[in-house]
Amino acid sequence: MRILHVLHSPGYGGAENHALVLMRAQQAAGHKVMFAGLADCWLARQCAQHGIATQSLRMAGLFDLVSHLRLRRLVREWAPDIVHGHLVRGSSYAGWAAQARAGTTAISTAHATTAHKHMGRCRHIIAVSGAVQASLLAHGHPASQVSVVYNGMPDAPPSDRQAIRQKLGIADDVFAIVNVGRFVRDKGQDLAVQALQGLPAQAHLYLIGDPDTDFGRQVRLLAGDSPRVHFLGYRADVPQLLAGFDCYASTSRREALGLSLVEGAAAALPTVATAVGGVPEVVLDGQTGWLVPSEDTQALGQALQRVMDHPEQAHAMGQAARQHYLNTFTVDGMLARTLRVYQQARLRILIIRLSALGDVVMASGLIPAIRSQHPDAHLAWLTEAPAAPLLKHNPRLDEVIIWPKEPWKKLFKQKQWSALWQQIRQFKQGLKDRRFDLVLDAQGLLKSGVCAWMTDAPQRIGLQSREGSQWLVTQRIAPQPGQDTRMGSEYRFLARHLGAADSQFVPDLAIGELARQRAAQALQGAGLMPGAPYAALAPFTTRPQKHWVEAHWVQLAQALIAQGLTPVYLGGPDDAEAAQRMAARTPGAIAMAGPLKLDESAAVVAQCRILIGVDTGLTHMGSALRRPTIALFGSTRPYADSGSPDTRILYDALPCSPCRRHPTCGGRFECMSGLTVDRVLQQIPALIGVQHA
């Protein structure tokens, strides 16, 4: 895996240390790792020292356009699988940069309980503690997009306690209390100095960190000339030194987790700490140490005194702390959990259903079903251009990819072989570059199988694959015929195969606001008053054996008008003439076949009082959108149960039906002509309460 870490920080602290430990662990595990950040900072120097590639990135504020463009170019050229942003600024840049390349996923790590902004473009957020996770959830981040991964620290090396104490000048009778951290007010070293004043003379405080800050000078002033307060400065060998101390004191006013606390636990030190942020997740009160309220120097002193007075208990707490470290805070554990987040977040799934609008509607139930199993996956749909409007507004789809069938056909007819081959190669490369992990060929035809093969995905599942497409997938599945008569039964079978509960398969159509507005304007322009009830009629299909008798439609429209419902004929551009002809025979009816685009027709369906139609995509939309629907089936019966209580199916099981594409009636189509207008009208009262006269 190729992993690009992005972090902006000129100094040294927990986030920088964590990023370095994680990058080194990922590199040691065989991944290609790169760091993007300030050129001359502590982390960049450490990366160079450990053989980790670096890229200079200034990131002067959140909106440094030059840095944004440089990072996006780096993503396109280096092609990382993961862009991992740290802290708010790094996460913001990572989220934007990942959009420059299909196949790259942005991950954020929130290192503070105050961090919650500018992370929304990242696929998943890693919280370094439960406290940080709680803050993110409180600020509106979905629980499915936030995971806790505790920072891991290298194990404490074997150390000679006596040699360390001699090196640091710690006398044998001194009870040595250590505190490690940057000298900023949040770390609370001043509280440790104050608490020390109430402890016996043998208690000494050792502060590790660079005190050359404004707050550090305040702490020095507070300590005065006390021989019991020792400023050891910045030390790169903290893990090697901790075994020489008797107790760790964490006095932070605010702390997401506390890497130095983890280091103390690894060194088997009992700890006294302020119960802030994620500290209680490291220090288990009464088990690995003692927790005290923040700013309470008296309670802090009393807890330290308890550790001094009970050495056997303190030793047991130290051993428990080390076990807690081994269970929770090792580098290997952090690496495994981080990679698991990467895998879950970057799982990329492609659904292929290229054509047949009705089947696209029925297959849309795969969207929520897959989301129930993989809420963080990148979910894309490959389809032909006519069906794209049904999918492009769905917020649960990350991407809708168009198969350019018509442009290819045009080039083929014009015998422009070179241009055609170039477009096919570009399309194939585009699919391959997206690095799909799982491809679902929900159509099972040769054309869809070829598209699945083009992705080069390691797992390609074909649903009822035929026409040779079964040789282009890695797994073929097929339901038993006739076992499930519900709408979209074959797609339900595929969803169950993926582990989704049957209840999660629900047709999922989303209509854009612009389509709703245009549909409303078109109806109003045709004479329908806003809010007036209307019935959507879907008479048109591609096969004559699926049609209802035209005279029946006219008679039905007249009856609907008598019941106060305006008939609105829907269909495609090829159906415009027939729709106008039928509407002309019923004054008050409206012909909308042709003027409306597909998503606008769907918007009309979504607002209708009732829909009546034959086996066509618009009829299936009625059921999918939970509108009262009467479906007229004859030569085909795609389902006997729509899954919606608001749908009625009229179907006569004649000896010759369903004949599908092979009628035997000589064009009489009794299966459809036998469905009378009265039978249709009799279904309406139960659906919408309008009485049939």
N, C-alpha and C positions, 0 to 999 in steps of 0.2 A: 504494500500500500504506500502511496505517496502522500505525505502529510506536511502541510505548510502551517506553521504556527505564527500568529501575528500578535505582537504585544508592544505597546508603547510605554516605556518607562526609562527614565535616565538613571534610576538608582537601583537599590537592592532591597528586597523584601520578600514576603511570603509568596506572592504571585510569581515573582521572577524565579525564586528558588524552585517552586513547584513546576514551572514550565521547563526549567533546565532538567530536573529529575525525570520528568515525563519524556522529554525529547531524547535524553540519553537511553532511557529504557526502551523506547520505540526503536531507536537506532540499533540497540543491541539485539532486539528481536527480529531484525532483518528488514525493517521498513526504511524507506527513503524519507529523510526528514530535512526540513529547511526552516530557518527562522527569518522573519521579516520584521525589522524594527530599527531603532536608532543605531547608527553606525558605530558610535563610540560610547556604548553603555556597558554596564556590568554583564548583562546577559549576552550581548554580542561577543564580548571578549571571552566569556566562558564557552560559548558555542565554538568559537575558533579554536580554543584550547582543546576541545574534545572532538574536533573533526566534523562539526555540524555546519553545513553550508548556511551562509547568511546573505540576506539582501537588505541593502540600506533603504529605509522607508521613514521619512520624516514624520508624517501624520501630525501636522501642526493643527490641532483641533479636529473636530469631527468632520469638517467639510473641506479638507485640503484636497482640491481637485487634482492637482498634480500627483499626489500620493495615491488617490483613488485610481487614477488612470494607470499609474505604474503597477499597482497591485493587480489590477484587472489584466494587464498585459502579461504579468508574471503568471497568473492563473492560466491564461490561454496557452502560454509557451511551455510552462513546466508541467501543466496538466495534473495537478494534485487531485487525489480522490477526496481529501478532506482539507478544508481551510479552517483551522482551529483558532478562534479569536479568544484572547484573554483580557479580562477587565472590560470596561464599557467601550473604550475607544477601539481596542483591538477587535472586539466583537462586532462593532458597527462596520468597520472596514472589511472584516471577513464576510459578513452578510452580503454586502454590496458586491464584493469581488467574486463570490461564488456564482453570481448570476451571469458572469461573463462566459461561462462554459458549461454546457450540458455534461453531466457526469461528475460535477464537483459539488460537494455538500458542505455547508457551513455549520460549524459547531461552536458554541460559546461556552466559556467557563466563567461563572460568576464567583468572584473571590471575596465578596463583601455582602453583608446584610443590607447595605444601602443600594446595591446594584440591581437595577431592573429595567432601565431605559436602553434604547438603541440595540436591543438584542433580537427584535422580532423577525428580522430577516434570516436569522440562523435557524436551521432545521430543528436543532435540539439544544437545550441549555443544560450544562453540567453544573450543579450546585456543589460546592465543596463541603457543605454540611446540611443537616436538616434545618437548621435555623435560616440558612440562606435560601433553601427551597421554600420554606414557609413564607419568607418575604416575597419571593417571586410569585408564588400563588396568590398572595394577598394583593399583589399589584396586577393581577389579571392574566398572568401567563397560564395556559392550560396545563393541567397536571400531566397530561400525556406527553408534554414536550419538555418536562423537567425531570432530571434524574440526579440522585445524590451519588457522587463518587468521591469518597474521602481521599484527601491528599495522602500519598504514600511517601515515606522517607526511608533512605537506606538504613539498614540495621546498624546499631552501635558496634563499632569494632572492639575486639578484645583490648582491654586497657588495664594498666597497672595503677590502681587507685593511689597507692602510696607515692609512686613516681609523679603522678599528676599533681598531687598536693604539694610535693616538694618543689615542682616546677613553678607552681603558682604562689608559693610561699604561704600555704595554708598549714597552720600548726595542727598537731594531732588532736588537741582538745577543742578545736574550733568546730562549731556546728555551722557548716558552710551552706548558705542558701544562694541559689543561682537564679538569675533572671536574664533571658536573652530576648533582644528585640531592638527595633529602631527607636531612637529617642524622639518620640512624638507623644503628644498628650494622651492619645488613645491607648498607648501601651502602659501608662500609669506607673512608671518607675518612681514617681514622687510618693505614691501610696506605699510602696515597699519600703522606702526610706523612713517614712513616718511610722510604719508598723514596727520597724526594727528598734525604734527608740524604747518600746515597751518590753523588749525581750532581754534576757540575761546577757551578761557581757560576753559569754562565749559564742553568741550568735553573731555571725558576720554575713554581710550581703555582698554578692559579687554580681556586678552589672556588666553584661557583655553586649556591645553595640557601640557605634560611633557616637560619642556624646557631643560632638562639635555641631550642635544644632541649637536653635533658640531654646527649645524645651530642655535639651541636655544641659545647657548652662544653668537653667533654673533648678534642675535636679542637683547639680554640683553645688549651687548656692545653698540649697536646702540641706544637703549633707554636711556642708561646712568642712571642718577639718577632722571629722570623725574617722578614727582609725579602723572602724568596723564597716565602712562602706568603701568598696574597691571598684574602681572603674577599669575594666580590662580592655576596653576599646573593641574595635571590630576584629573578630577572629574567624578565619576560614576553617578552623579545626574544632569547631564546637562539639561535634559528635565524639571526638577523641577525648574531650576534656570532661564531659558530663559525669563520668564515673567517679571523678574526684570529689563530687559534692554530695551533700546529705539530703537535700530537699530542693525541689523546684518550686518557685513562686511565680505565678502569673497574675499580674495585677491590672490587666487590661480593662479599660472602660468600654471598649467595643472590639469584638473579635469574631471573625467568621468561623475560624476553626483553631488556628494556632499551630504552625508547623513546629515551633520550638517546643510546644507541649508534647507533640508526637515524638520528637527527639528525646525529650526527657523520659517518656514512657518506654522508649526503646532501650534507654540506659537503666531502666528499673528504678527510677527515682520516684518516691512518693511526692505528690503535688498538692499544693494549696493554691487555689485559683478563684478568681471572681467569676460568678455564674452569669456570664454575658454571652450572647450570640451562640456559637457552636461549641463553646468550651465544655458544657456538660456532656457533650458527646465524646469528648476525649477523656475528661476526668469524671469518673463515675463516683459520685459522692458516697463516702463511707466505704468504698471498695478499693479504688486506686488512689484516693486522696480525699481532700476536703474542699467543699465549695463554700464560698462566703459571698455576701451581697457586695455589689460594686460600691466603691467609695467608703466602705466601712472598715477603716484601718484598725479599729478595736477588734472586730471579728477576725480580721486577717491575722493580727498578732496572736490572738487566742488559738487559732488553728495551727499556726506555726509552733506555738508553745506546746500544743498537744503532740505534734510530731516529735519535738525534742524530748518530751517526757515519756514517750512510749516507743522506744526504738524497735522492739520486736514487732509491734503493730505496723510501724512505719516500714520495716523490711518486708512484711507480708503485703502491704499495699504496693510497694515497689515491684514485687514479683507479679502481683495481679495487673499492674500497669503494663508490664512487659508482655504478659499474655494477651492483654487487650490490644497492644500494638501488633502482635503477631497475628491476631485474628482479624484485625480491621485496617491497619495502616501501613502494610508493607508495600514496597514498590511493585512487586509482582501482582498483588491484588489490585492496586490502582491501575496498572497497565491492562490487566484482563478486563476490568469493568469499563475502562475508557474505550478499549477496542470493541467491547460489546455494544456500547452506545453508538460508536461509529457504524457498526454493522447494521444495527437496528434502524438508525437514522438514515443511512445511505441506501437501504434496500430499495431498489428501483424496479418497479413492476410496470409492464406494458400489457394492456388489453387490446386485442385486435378483433374488431368487428367492423368490417369495411363498408358493408352495404346492407340494404333492406331496412328501411326506416323502422318498421315494426319490430324487427329483431334488435335493432339498436335500443329502442325503447325498453324491450323486455330484458335485454342484457344489462341495462343500466343498474339493475339490482346488484350487480357485481361490485359496484362502487362502494356502497355502505358495507357490504359483506367483507370486502378486502380491508376496508378501513377498520373494521372491528378487530381484525387480526393484526394489522400492521398500521397503527395510527400515524406513525412517523414516516412511512414509506413514501417515496416519490412515485406517484401513480399517474400514468399517462395512458392515453387512448389513441390508437391509430385507426383512422376511418377515411372514407371518401368525403369529398367536399360537400355533397348534398346533406349528409348527416351531421356535419360539424356544428351547425347552429343548435342542435339538441344537447350538445355537450360543452360548448365553450364557456357557458356561464356557470357551470357547476363548480362551486368553491371547493368541493372535495376531490376534484381533479387538478393536478398540478400542471398538466400539459395536454393539449389536443394536437396530434400530429396528422397532417393531411397526406394521404396517399395520392399523388398527382396523376391519377389514371387518365383523365381527359387530355392533359398536355402530352402524355406519352402516346395516346392513341392518335393524336393529331400528327405528331412527328412520325409515327409509324406509317400513317396513310400517305404522308408526304415523302416517305422513303429517306428521311434525314437520319440515317443510321448512326452517324457519328455523334450528332447532337443527342439522339435518344440514348445511346450508350453512355454518354457523359452524364446525362441527368440521372440515369439509373445508378451509376457509380456514386454520384454525389448523394443520392438518397440513401443508398446502402451505407455509405460512410457516415452519414448523419445519424442513422440508427445505431451503428456500431459505436460511434463516439459517445452516445448517451449511456453506454455501459449498463444496460439493463441486466438485472440479476435473474428475473423471472418474467417470461413472456407467456401470455395466455392466448392461444389462438382459439377464439370463441366462435369462429366461423367454420373451420375445418375444411376449407376448400384449397385448391392448389394456389390460388393467388394470395390467400391469407397465410398459407404455409410458407410460401416463398418470402413473404415479408417477415415472418417469424425467424426464418433461417438467416435473413439478412442482418438481424440484430447481433448475431453471434453470442447470444445470451447462453450461459451455461445450463439453464433449465428452461425448456420450452414445452409447454403442455398443450396438446391439441385435443379439442373437444370434438368427438365424432369425426376425426380426420379421415379424409377420403381424397380421391382424385390424385393420389400420390403424395399428398401433403403429410401423410403419416410417416414418410421417410425423412421429413424435414424437421420433425420435432423430436425431443428426447423422451417424451412419454405421451401415449395416446390413451384417452379415457372416453367412455361412452356409457350413458345410463341404459338400463333395460327398457325397451320400448313399452309404452303404455302403463308403466308403473305409477307415474306421477302425471296427472292431467291438469296441473295448475299452470297458470301463465308463466312462461319462461322456465319451464321445468328443467330443460337441459342446462340452463345457466345456474339454476339452483343446485343442480348436481355438481357442477364445477365449483360453486362456492363451498358446498359441503366437503368436497375433496380437498379444498384448501384449509379446512378446519373451522369454517364459519358456521355459527348456529343458523338454523333455518329461519329463525325470526329476524336475523340480520339482513336477509335478502328482501329488499323493498325497492321497487323501481324508483329511480332517483333522477328526476328531471328538474332542472333549474332554469328559470326564464329570466332573462335580463330585463332591467327596468326600461331600457330604451325600446325593447321589443314590445313591452306592455303598453308604453305610450303610443307607439306607432299603430299598434292594433286598435287601441281605443280611438285614435284619430281617424283611422280608416273606417271603422264602424260608424262613427259619428258622421263622417263625410258621406256615407251611404244612406244616411237618414235614420239611423238608430240612435235614439236619445240616450244620454248617459244614464246608466242604472237600469235601463229597460231590460226585462228578461228576454233571453233568446235561446234558441235551440241550435246547436252546431250539428250540421249534417255532413257526413263523410261518405259520399257515394262512390268514390273513384278508386280503382286499383289498376294494376298493369295487366290483369288477366280477365277476360270477359266472363269466365265461369264463376268468378267471385262477385260479379255485379248483381245488384237487386234491380228489379224491373223499373225502368224510368217512370212509367205511369204511377207506380206505387210511391215513388218519391214525391211526385206532384200532389197526389192525394194526401200523403202524410203531411206535407207542408201546409196544405189548406186546413187540415184538422188542427195543426199546431197553432196557426193564426187564430182559429176559432177559440182556442184555449188561452189566448193572450201571449203566446210565445212567437217571436219573430224567427223564422227559419233563416239560417246563415249557412250557405253552401261553401264548403272548404275543399281545397285540392291544390294541385300544382299548376304551373303555367299551361301544361298540355290539356288541362281539364277546364280551362276558362270558357271555351265555347259551349260545352255541355252544361256547365253550371249556369251560364247566362240564359241558355235555352230553357232550362227547368225553372229558373227564377221568374222568367217572363210569363210563364203559365200560372204563376201564383202571385198576384199583386200583393206587395208587402214583403215578399221574400228578398233576400240580399245574396248576391253572388260575390264571394270573396276568393274564389279559386283563381289564382294568377296574381292579383295585386299584392297579396301578402307573401312575405318570405316565410320559411319554415318555422323559425322561432316566433314570428308574429302570429302564425296560425296556431302554434302551441299556446300563445298568450290568449287567443280567442277561446280555445278549448278550456283553459284554466278558469275562465270567468263565465262559462256558459251555465245555463240552468240545467241542461241535459244534452248529452251527445248521443246521436244515433248514427251508426256506420257499419260498413262491411269490414271484411278482414283487411285492414289497412293500417298504416302507422298511426294516423290521426285517431282511429278508434282505440288503439292500444294506449295512446296518450291519455284518453279520457279515464281509463282504468288506473293508469299510473299516477295521474294527477288527482285521483279520488273524486272525480266528477261523476254524477249519475250517468250511466252509460248503458245503452242497449246495443249489443253486438249481433250482427246478422251473419251467421256462418252457414256454408253449404258445401261447396266443393272442397273447402278446407275447413278444418276446425283446429286452430293452433292450440287451443286449450279449452277445457270444460269448466275451469274455475279460474277466474281472473285474480283471485286473491283479495278482491275488494267487495265489501257487502253492497256497494252501490252500483254494481254491474249485473245486468241480466243478459244471458246468452240465449238466443233463439237459434235452434239447430234441429233439423229433422234427420234422423239417422236412417236414410234410405239405403237400400241394398248396394247402391253404386257409390255412396258417399262415405268418407271423403275420397274423391278421385284425384285431388290435387292437380297435377299438370296433365292428366290423361283422361279427359271427359269421354264418356261412352254413350251420352244421351243425344248425340247429334245436334247439339246446340239448344236443346229445350231447357236445360238447367232447371229441372223441376225442384231441385233442392233449394233454389233461391226463390223461384216464382211461387212456391208453396207457402212462403212466409208472407202472410197477408198483412195489410195495413192494420186491420182490426187487432191482430195478435200483437203488433207493436204497440198500438195505443193502449191496449189492456195492461201493459207493463208500466206505463207512466205513473199512474196514481201511487203505486207503492214506492216509487223512486222519489217523486217530487211533490206528490199530493194533489196534482191537477187531475180533475175528474174527466173521464172520457164520456162524451155525450152519447 
